[in-house]
Amino acid sequence: MIAKAFVDFFNSKLTQNLKNKNKTKIYIYPNFNGLGLALFIFFNFLIAVFYENNFGLLLSIIIFFIFFISIFISHQNLNNLYINENAEYFIQSEKHENIDIIILNSSNDKKLNIDIDYDNKTIGNFNFTNKYNNFSYPMKFKERGVFPFKRLCIKSIYPFGIIRTKIYFHLRSLIYVYPKAIRPPENLLYEFNMSNTNSANDDFDGIEEFRRGDSLSKIAWKKSTINEKKNVKKFKEPKKHQNFILDLNRYPNIPFELLLSYSIYIIKYFFQKKIHLILKHNENSFHLSSNQSSLNEILKYFANVKS
């Protein structure tokens, strides 16, 4: 490991990082223990020279060598680490949801004993042994909106605990916080075929003779008694190809923020059922399909829309 650190350093990877302004800088400095060790080396060296003590001089050289090597290894432990971030993230307001971030290790070396801080709070300690290393961070936002990431820091005191190494990352992705989903009242659910009342009434399609495998809950007992044979109620299958229209302009009596929460509930229901939906608001129109991008487009709009 030490020999490899020397080779990598003299291959000028550190120099290239310093010259290339587009790359993230690696900050290396002694921590409290490192400063104590540096002072010990300094005074031990002075005393050894003053009293001509060969053992003290040799001890100073050995400890200084360890201190110097620790700098190379610490640099190598954080070198070639990058953040592989998504273009955008979506979170529901007032709810803890995990943000998944991938640390890319572009070298073949294992990265050990690494701490990750976000917004000056430690997320945890990790060992990056793979090329792609995933970690999750729970976030919660009280209100909807579009928010940038705060500064993320990867740091380590590997290997001897005397040198602190840090990299700061400023993620460019945006976090879209959309309204929390609230179940709408029955009259609104009924309008979009989401109410139990719909199944009981609107989907009824007549009576037919009982067949093996039919559900007993669908038996029309009154009709069966008259005909002296079992009959079952027949219901229409929901038409998934039908385009429903959710026009926010039609509900001026519902407070706008509450209407958005109702809409999120309906939109997520339709997306899970793979039913198409047209969303309209003012002059804007969106088509929800089974494609994730169609849902994301609506969530982005809801994150920052004004009434």
Secondary structure, 3 states (H helix, E strand, C coil): CHHHHHHHHHCCHHHHHHHCCCCCCEEEEECHHHHHHHHHHHHHHHHHHHCCCHHHHHHHHHHHHHHHHHHHHHHHHHCCEEEECCCEEEEECCCCEEEEEEEEECCCCCEEEEEEEECCEEEEEEEECCCEEEEEEEECCCCCEEEECCCEEEEECCCCCCEEEEEEECCCCEEEEECCCCCCCHHHHHHCCCCHHHHHCCCEEEEEECCCCCCHHHECHHHHHHHCCCEEEEECCCCCCCCEEEEHHHCCCCCHHHHHHHHHHHHHHHHHHCCCEEEEECCEEEEECCCHHHHHHHHHHHHHCCC
